[in-house]
């Protein structure tokens, strides 16, 4: 049996995939090395959502390209040709073939390359898991949007929601095991159920009705999908079993830029959601994301973003400097100068910090 070292990048769902990988490999009697140097096989669980993260992944692949290497995660599918050139000996396992990880490890040990690519239905529930830290449940794969800047859609495709009954059973198992804080995660939680004639509030109502001492932390939800069931979502959020945290990315304070990004919401939609949550649940923690320097962002658009952030005063803001991702519509557009993006990012960060210093 082999000693495995896993390097993970990206979101909560990706870390949950690592927990699944560890569970599957442990069941096959593999063990885990303390350092990459002591490992027989290195697994890189990749992320492509941001250019800076993708660059880190590529750097790690270069570092270990002569080792027995398996590349998993979002990069494995849309950038497989690049990875093959960069690390010819590496095996690839995309997010739809996670249960093939043991086969890929065996192939790596045998010095044989294997490619588990292409989309298929593979539910991430009922699989063995070994968590390093936070416990999570993935409720779906993919999303219903087609944002022009997003390479993750190329990796994960259209939403495939998992069974509400199996999600509930997964949660019950974690509760019995003594877990009190569980993340609810997916590519975009807001579009859960759109493909199976249900929705997120209905799922959450089922989950909070389960007996036990636990709380759920709900991950990212896009505003355009939240608006149709806003009232129902707020009502279930009032449950003591829901952590009062709302991650709702705006991405830009300019309606023009949002339209150019192919986002489904407007500034007024975002404002409505935040204000209604704050009115109904005082003290709720609001987190948002902003992309600075999108291809069509002019100085006036950036000023509108500053204005909106000053108005909304989110508790948390994740600022990303735009960088075009391969294969996306935004990659075909003329880019804003790097220095301009850097300056705008710093200005926004200072403004946000200033809001909280004044409070």
C-alpha positions, 0 to 999 in steps of 0.5 A: 500500500502507498503513502499519500500526500494531498495538497488542496486548494480552493473552496469548501466543496474542494476541501470536502472532496479531499475528505472523500479522497482520504476516506476512499484511500484509507478504506483501501488501506493506503496511509498518509505521509507527513511531507511530500518527500515521504510520499509514494504518490502526491495528489494535487486537488486543484482550483481555477476560480481565481488566476492567482490560485490557478498560478499557485496550482501550476507552480505546485504541479511543476515542482512535483511533475517528476513524482508519481502525481495525480491531479484532481479538482476543477483544473483537471477537466478544462485545462487537461491538455495544458497539464499533460504538457506540463506534467506528462506523467500525471494522472487526471481525475476530474470532479465527476470521477472522485470515486476513481481516485483509488484506481488513479493512485494504483496507476500512478504507483505502476507508472501508468497514466490514467485520465478520468475525464468527462461528465457523469452523474456521481453523488458525493453522499454516502462516501467515506470521509476523513475530515481534517477540520470542518465537516461539510455536506455537498448538496449539488455539483455545478450551477445554472448560471453562465458568468462570462468570467467563470472557468468553474462552470467549464469544470462542473457544468450545469447543476446536478442536485443531490437527493434531499433524503440522502442529504438528510441522512448524511446530516443525521450521521454527522449529528450522531457522530457528535458534530455540531457545526456543519457546512452546507456547500456546493458550487452555488447553493442558491440554485439547489433543486432547480433541476429536481423541482425543489429549492434551497429553503425547502431543503433547509426546512427539512434539515433544521427539523432533524433532532439534535444539537447542531448548526448549519453554516450555509455557503455562497448563494448568488443573488439572482437565484435567491430573489424568487424565494427570498421570503422563504429563505429568510424564514428558515434562516430564523431557525436556531439551527442556522448560523446567521451568516449570509454569503451573497456575492455582488461582484460589481456595483455597476449594473453595466458591468454586471450585465457584461459579466452575464450576471442575473442580478442587479444592484437593486436585487442585491440591495433588497436581499441584504436589507430584507435579511438585516431587517428580519434578522438583526446582526446577521453577518453579511459577506460579499465578493467583488471583482475589481478590474473586469474587462469592461470596468471604467473608472465610473463603474469602479466608483459605483462599486465603492459607493455601494460598499459604503452604503451596504457596509458588509461585514466581510468582503472578498476582493479579487483582482480580475484575471481572465481564465482560459476558455471563458468569454471574458478572456476574449475581451481587452483587459484593464491595465494591471496597474489600474486593477492593482490600484483599484483593489487597494483603494477598495480594501482601504475604503472597506477597512475605513468603514469598520474603523469608523464603526 
